[in-house]
Amino acid sequence: MANLKSAAKRINTNQKKYELNKAVKSAMRTHIKQVEKLIAANEVDEAKTKLNLTISKIDKAVSKGVIHRNNGNRQKSRLHQKFNSMSA
């Protein structure tokens, strides 16, 4: 346990941020998996709407600093590639 009051506060703050970041990242990953599942099932219309929602989730995670900007761009790029290969 922390000896200083400021260290104890920092532990609490870090724990709260960890839980919030974990929730954002988990939601993002869930949406990515749902889009990939729709793409595998070849459901174009549902995949398109879900893709737009997933892109916004990824952008939100990037803006909050949960994931790095390049990671977010890579995730979006891969989803778009999968979607475009399905459509073609």
DAGI-V543582 format. One record per residue. RES is the residue in one letter. SS is DSSP state (H for helix, E for strand, C for the rest). OMEGA is omega in whole degrees, 0 to 359 (none if undefined). NEAR is the number of other C-alpha atoms within 10 Angstrom. Layout:
# DAGI-V543582
{{RES:SS:OMEGA:NEAR} {RES:SS:OMEGA:NEAR}}
This chain:
# DAGI-V543582
{{M:C:183:6} {A:C:179:10} {N:C:183:7} {L:C:180:9} {K:H:181:9} {S:H:178:10} {A:H:177:12} {A:H:177:13} {K:H:181:12} {R:H:178:13} {I:H:180:13} {N:H:180:12} {T:H:180:11} {N:H:180:12} {Q:H:179:12} {K:H:179:12} {K:H:179:12} {Y:H:182:12} {E:H:178:11} {L:H:179:13} {N:H:180:17} {K:H:180:13} {A:H:181:13} {V:H:182:17} {K:H:179:18} {S:H:179:12} {A:H:179:16} {M:H:181:20} {R:H:179:16} {T:H:180:12} {H:H:179:18} {I:H:180:21} {K:H:179:13} {Q:H:178:15} {V:H:180:25} {E:H:178:18} {K:H:178:13} {L:H:178:18} {I:H:179:23} {A:H:179:14} {A:C:177:11} {N:C:177:14} {E:C:191:14} {V:H:186:16} {D:H:180:11} {E:H:180:12} {A:H:181:21} {K:H:180:16} {T:H:180:11} {K:H:179:18} {L:H:180:23} {N:H:178:12} {L:H:180:16} {T:H:178:25} {I:H:179:21} {S:H:177:14} {K:H:179:20} {I:H:179:26} {D:H:179:18} {K:H:179:17} {A:H:178:20} {V:H:182:18} {S:H:178:13} {K:C:180:12} {G:C:181:11} {V:C:176:19} {I:C:180:17} {H:C:182:13} {R:H:180:15} {N:H:177:10} {N:H:178:12} {G:H:179:19} {N:H:179:15} {R:H:179:12} {Q:H:181:17} {K:H:181:19} {S:H:181:13} {R:H:178:11} {L:H:178:19} {H:H:178:15} {Q:H:179:12} {K:H:180:14} {F:H:181:21} {N:H:178:12} {S:H:178:10} {M:H:183:14} {S:H:185:11} {A:C:none:5}}
